Amino acid sequence: MSEDYRYEPIPDYGSHMSIEKFIMDVKSGCLIDYDGHGKYATKYRMTDKIVGPSDVKKNDLDKRFTHIVWFNK
């Protein structure tokens, strides 16, 4: 699979969380698409690849990543 993203530093703003926590927050209704968006990340770096709560509902998460950085609107 080709790398179709770039890595960036994780900013001071936004919520850096594990992908498991992101999934739990979406399933519990804490995060919805209207609230904002996320970017896939690792423990130390963020990508420019966007992820949203609807991706969880469609079972369309990129499992190569362990974390999400969430940005509220």
MARSE-851751 format. One line per 8 residues: for each residue x, y, z of N, C-alpha, C, O. Coordinates in nm, 2 decimals. Example, Ala and Ser with C-alpha at 12.3 -4.5 7.8 and 13.67 -1.06 7.14 Angstrom:
2
1.32 -0.57 0.78 1.23 -0.45 0.78 1.32 -0.33 0.78 1.42 -0.33 0.85  1.28 -0.22 0.71 1.37 -0.11 0.71 1.29 0.00 0.79 1.34 0.11 0.80 $
END
This chain:
73
0.08 -0.12 0.00 0.00 0.00 0.00 0.09 0.12 0.00 0.18 0.13 0.08  0.06 0.22 -0.09 0.14 0.34 -0.10 0.11 0.43 0.01 0.00 0.44 0.06  0.21 0.51 0.05 0.18 0.62 0.15 0.13 0.74 0.08 0.20 0.81 0.01  0.00 0.76 0.10 -0.07 0.87 0.03 -0.10 0.99 0.13 -0.20 1.05 0.13  0.00 1.01 0.22 -0.01 1.11 0.32 0.13 1.16 0.36 0.23 1.10 0.33  0.13 1.27 0.43 0.25 1.33 0.48 0.24 1.34 0.63 0.13 1.35 0.69  0.36 1.32 0.70 0.36 1.34 0.85 0.38 1.48 0.88 0.46 1.55 0.81  0.32 1.52 1.00 0.34 1.66 1.05 0.36 1.65 1.20 0.33 1.54 1.26 $
0.41 1.75 1.26 0.42 1.74 1.41 0.28 1.75 1.47 0.19 1.81 1.41  0.26 1.69 1.59 0.13 1.70 1.65 0.12 1.84 1.72 0.21 1.88 1.79  0.02 1.92 1.69 0.01 2.05 1.74 -0.03 2.05 1.89 -0.08 1.95 1.94  -0.02 2.17 1.95 -0.05 2.18 2.09 -0.20 2.18 2.11 -0.25 2.14 2.22  -0.28 2.21 2.01 -0.42 2.21 2.02 -0.47 2.08 1.96 -0.40 2.01 1.89  -0.60 2.05 1.98 -0.65 1.92 1.94 -0.63 1.81 2.04 -0.56 1.83 2.14  -0.71 1.71 2.03 -0.70 1.60 2.13 -0.64 1.48 2.06 -0.69 1.42 1.97  -0.52 1.44 2.12 -0.44 1.32 2.07 -0.49 1.20 2.15 -0.48 1.20 2.27 $
-0.55 1.11 2.08 -0.61 0.99 2.15 -0.58 0.86 2.07 -0.55 0.87 1.95  -0.59 0.75 2.14 -0.57 0.62 2.07 -0.69 0.60 1.98 -0.80 0.66 2.00  -0.67 0.52 1.88 -0.78 0.49 1.78 -0.90 0.42 1.86 -1.01 0.44 1.82  -0.86 0.34 1.96 -0.97 0.27 2.04 -1.05 0.37 2.11 -1.18 0.35 2.11  -0.99 0.47 2.17 -1.07 0.58 2.24 -1.16 0.65 2.14 -1.28 0.68 2.17  -1.11 0.68 2.02 -1.18 0.75 1.92 -1.31 0.67 1.88 -1.42 0.72 1.87  -1.29 0.54 1.86 -1.40 0.45 1.83 -1.50 0.45 1.94 -1.62 0.46 1.91  -1.46 0.44 2.06 -1.55 0.44 2.18 -1.63 0.57 2.18 -1.75 0.57 2.21 $
-1.56 0.68 2.16 -1.63 0.81 2.17 -1.73 0.83 2.06 -1.84 0.89 2.08  -1.70 0.77 1.94 -1.80 0.78 1.83 -1.92 0.69 1.86 -2.03 0.73 1.85  -1.89 0.57 1.90 -2.00 0.47 1.93 -2.09 0.52 2.05 -2.21 0.49 2.05  -2.03 0.60 2.14 -2.11 0.65 2.25 -2.19 0.78 2.22 -2.26 0.83 2.30  -2.16 0.83 2.10 -2.23 0.95 2.06 -2.16 1.08 2.10 -2.21 1.19 2.07  -2.04 1.07 2.16 -1.96 1.19 2.20 -1.91 1.27 2.08 -1.89 1.39 2.09  -1.87 1.20 1.97 -1.82 1.26 1.85 -1.91 1.23 1.73 -1.94 1.11 1.71  -1.95 1.34 1.66 -2.02 1.32 1.54 -1.95 1.40 1.43 -1.87 1.49 1.46 $
-1.98 1.38 1.30 -1.92 1.45 1.20 -1.93 1.60 1.21 -1.84 1.68 1.18  -2.05 1.65 1.26 -2.07 1.79 1.27 -1.98 1.86 1.37 -1.95 1.98 1.36  -1.93 1.78 1.47 -1.84 1.83 1.58 -1.70 1.88 1.53 -1.65 1.97 1.58  -1.65 1.82 1.42 -1.52 1.85 1.38 -1.46 1.74 1.29 -1.54 1.67 1.22  -1.33 1.72 1.29 -1.27 1.62 1.21 -1.14 1.57 1.29 -1.09 1.64 1.38  -1.09 1.46 1.24 -0.96 1.41 1.30 -0.86 1.39 1.19 -0.89 1.40 1.07  -0.74 1.37 1.23 -0.63 1.33 1.14 -0.57 1.20 1.20 -0.54 1.20 1.32  -0.54 1.11 1.11 -0.47 0.99 1.16 -0.33 1.03 1.21 -0.27 1.12 1.17 $
-0.29 0.95 1.31 -0.16 0.98 1.38 -0.10 0.85 1.43 -0.16 0.74 1.44  0.03 0.87 1.47 0.10 0.77 1.55 0.11 0.82 1.69 0.06 0.93 1.72  0.19 0.76 1.77 0.21 0.81 1.91 0.29 0.95 1.90 0.27 1.03 2.00  0.37 0.97 1.80 0.45 1.09 1.80 0.43 1.18 1.68 0.48 1.30 1.69  0.36 1.14 1.58 0.34 1.23 1.46 0.20 1.22 1.41 0.13 1.12 1.43  0.16 1.32 1.34 0.02 1.33 1.28 0.04 1.33 1.13 0.14 1.38 1.08  -0.06 1.27 1.06 -0.06 1.27 0.92 -0.15 1.39 0.87 -0.22 1.45 0.95  -0.15 1.41 0.74 -0.25 1.50 0.68 -0.38 1.43 0.63 -0.46 1.49 0.56 $
-0.39 1.30 0.67 -0.50 1.22 0.62 -0.62 1.24 0.72 -0.61 1.20 0.84  -0.73 1.29 0.67 -0.85 1.32 0.75 -0.93 1.19 0.78 -0.94 1.10 0.70  -0.99 1.19 0.90 -1.08 1.08 0.94 -1.20 1.15 1.01 -1.18 1.25 1.08  -1.31 1.09 1.00 -1.43 1.14 1.06 -1.51 1.03 1.13 -1.49 0.91 1.11  -1.60 1.07 1.22 -1.68 0.97 1.29 -1.76 0.88 1.20 -1.78 0.76 1.23  -1.80 0.93 1.08 -1.88 0.84 0.99 -1.79 0.73 0.94 -1.84 0.63 0.90  -1.66 0.75 0.94 -1.57 0.64 0.90 -1.58 0.52 0.99 -1.56 0.40 0.95  -1.60 0.55 1.12 -1.62 0.44 1.22 -1.75 0.37 1.19 -1.75 0.24 1.19 $
-1.85 0.44 1.17 -1.98 0.38 1.14 -1.98 0.30 1.01 -2.06 0.20 1.00  -1.90 0.34 0.91 -1.89 0.26 0.79 -1.79 0.15 0.79 -1.77 0.08 0.70  -1.72 0.14 0.91 -1.61 0.04 0.93 -1.51 0.06 0.82 -1.46 -0.03 0.76  -1.47 0.19 0.81 -1.37 0.23 0.70 -1.25 0.30 0.76 -1.21 0.40 0.71  -1.20 0.25 0.88 -1.08 0.31 0.94 -0.96 0.26 0.88 -0.95 0.14 0.84  -0.85 0.34 0.87 -0.72 0.29 0.82 -0.65 0.23 0.94 -0.60 0.31 1.03  -0.64 0.11 0.95 -0.58 0.04 1.07 -0.43 0.04 1.08 -0.37 -0.02 1.17  -0.37 0.11 0.98 -0.22 0.13 0.99 -0.18 0.22 1.10 -0.07 0.23 1.14 $
-0.28 0.30 1.15 -0.25 0.41 1.25 -0.30 0.37 1.38 -0.41 0.30 1.40  -0.23 0.41 1.49 -0.27 0.38 1.63 -0.34 0.49 1.70 -0.40 0.47 1.80  -0.34 0.61 1.64 -0.39 0.73 1.71 -0.47 0.82 1.61 -0.46 0.81 1.49  -0.54 0.91 1.67 -0.62 1.01 1.60 -0.59 1.14 1.68 -0.59 1.15 1.80  -0.58 1.25 1.60 -0.58 1.39 1.66 -0.71 1.45 1.62 -0.74 1.47 1.50  -0.80 1.48 1.72 -0.93 1.53 1.69 -0.93 1.68 1.71 -0.87 1.74 1.80  -1.00 1.75 1.61 -1.01 1.90 1.61 -1.16 1.93 1.61 -1.23 1.91 1.52  -1.20 1.99 1.72 -1.34 2.04 1.73 -1.35 2.17 1.64 -1.26 2.24 1.62 $
-1.47 2.19 1.59 -1.50 2.31 1.51 -1.50 2.43 1.60 -1.52 2.54 1.56 $
END
